[in-house]
Amino acid sequence: MIHRPMLRGLIAFTALAGLAACDHGPGNRGNPPGTAAERALDRAAGTNTSGAYPAQSDGTRVNPPGTAAERTLDRAAGTDVSGAYPRQRDCTANNPPGTAVSRALNTTDPNDCRR
């Protein structure tokens, strides 16, 4: 005959083993990667934080490098913070070293591009 404490332990173990066998965690069939909150963020922001939306990763055709905010800054300021506008980097034909203000005040070192 099995003692009551041992029987309780055996029942608890069997119940937990049954639950573990039915795991439907992230990435399993019927449940894509990431949590529901991460997937909601991905849908709203166009990112791939959860891993469920690989087409929305940075650098793909539908999502160029950087965030939307960085690309907006790049367009407004003529910079390449995001990496999406390489023609706007310093020391290119379209963008000499320094800022427009520093060039107007003649405080830009022309040798910055030779490093």
C-alpha positions as CSV (number, residue, x, y, z in Angstrom):
1,M,0.0,0.0,0.0
2,I,1.3,3.5,-0.9
3,H,1.4,6.1,1.8
4,R,-0.8,9.2,1.5
5,P,2.0,11.8,1.1
6,M,3.7,9.6,-1.6
7,L,0.3,9.1,-3.4
8,R,-0.3,12.9,-3.4
9,G,3.2,13.5,-4.8
10,L,2.6,10.9,-7.5
11,I,-0.7,12.5,-8.5
12,A,0.8,16.0,-8.6
13,F,3.7,14.7,-10.7
14,T,1.3,13.0,-13.2
15,A,-0.8,16.2,-13.5
16,L,2.2,18.4,-14.1
17,A,3.7,16.0,-16.6
18,G,0.4,16.0,-18.5
19,L,0.4,19.8,-18.6
20,A,4.0,19.9,-19.8
21,A,3.1,17.5,-22.7
22,C,0.4,19.9,-23.8
23,D,2.6,23.0,-23.9
24,H,1.5,25.5,-26.5
25,G,4.2,28.1,-25.8
26,P,5.5,30.7,-28.3
27,G,6.8,29.3,-31.5
28,N,4.8,26.1,-31.3
29,R,2.1,25.1,-33.8
30,G,-0.9,27.4,-33.4
31,N,1.1,30.1,-31.4
32,P,3.6,32.2,-33.4
33,P,6.9,33.4,-31.8
34,G,6.8,36.1,-29.1
35,T,4.1,37.1,-26.7
36,A,0.7,38.6,-27.7
37,A,2.0,42.0,-26.5
38,E,5.1,41.8,-28.6
39,R,3.1,40.8,-31.7
40,A,0.7,43.7,-31.1
41,L,3.7,46.1,-30.9
42,D,5.1,44.6,-34.1
43,R,1.8,45.2,-35.9
44,A,1.5,48.7,-34.6
45,A,5.1,49.8,-35.1
46,G,6.0,47.7,-38.1
47,T,8.9,46.0,-36.2
48,N,9.9,42.4,-35.7
49,T,10.5,42.4,-31.9
50,S,8.6,39.1,-31.4
51,G,10.1,37.2,-34.4
52,A,6.7,36.6,-35.8
53,Y,7.0,39.2,-38.6
54,P,10.4,38.6,-40.3
55,A,9.3,40.6,-43.4
56,Q,9.3,43.7,-41.1
57,S,12.9,43.3,-40.0
58,D,15.2,46.3,-40.5
59,G,16.9,46.4,-43.9
60,T,14.2,44.5,-45.9
61,R,12.5,45.9,-48.9
62,V,9.4,46.9,-46.9
63,N,11.3,48.3,-43.9
64,P,14.6,50.1,-44.6
65,P,17.3,50.5,-41.9
66,G,16.5,52.5,-38.8
67,T,13.3,53.5,-37.2
68,A,10.6,55.7,-38.8
69,A,11.6,58.5,-36.4
70,E,15.3,58.2,-37.4
71,R,14.4,58.3,-41.1
72,T,12.1,61.3,-40.5
73,L,15.0,63.1,-38.8
74,D,17.3,62.1,-41.7
75,R,14.9,63.6,-44.3
76,A,14.4,66.8,-42.3
77,A,18.1,67.4,-41.3
78,G,19.9,65.9,-44.3
79,T,21.7,63.3,-42.1
80,D,22.1,59.5,-42.2
81,V,21.4,58.6,-38.6
82,S,19.2,55.7,-39.6
83,G,21.5,54.3,-42.3
84,A,18.7,54.6,-44.9
85,Y,20.2,57.6,-46.7
86,P,23.9,56.8,-47.4
87,R,24.1,59.7,-49.9
88,Q,23.5,62.1,-47.0
89,R,26.5,61.0,-45.0
90,D,29.2,63.6,-44.1
91,C,32.0,63.9,-46.7
92,T,30.0,62.9,-49.7
93,A,29.4,65.2,-52.7
94,N,25.9,66.0,-51.5
95,N,27.0,66.6,-47.9
96,P,30.3,68.2,-47.0
97,P,31.7,67.9,-43.5
98,G,30.0,69.6,-40.6
99,T,26.6,71.3,-40.5
100,A,25.3,74.2,-42.6
101,V,25.7,76.4,-39.6
102,S,29.3,75.4,-38.8
103,R,30.2,75.9,-42.5
104,A,28.6,79.4,-42.5
105,L,30.5,80.3,-39.3
106,N,33.6,78.8,-40.8
107,T,34.1,76.6,-37.7
108,T,34.2,73.3,-39.7
109,D,37.6,71.6,-40.1
110,P,38.0,70.8,-43.8
111,N,40.3,67.9,-42.8
112,D,37.5,66.0,-41.1
113,C,36.9,63.9,-44.2
114,R,40.6,62.9,-44.6
115,R,40.7,60.8,-41.4
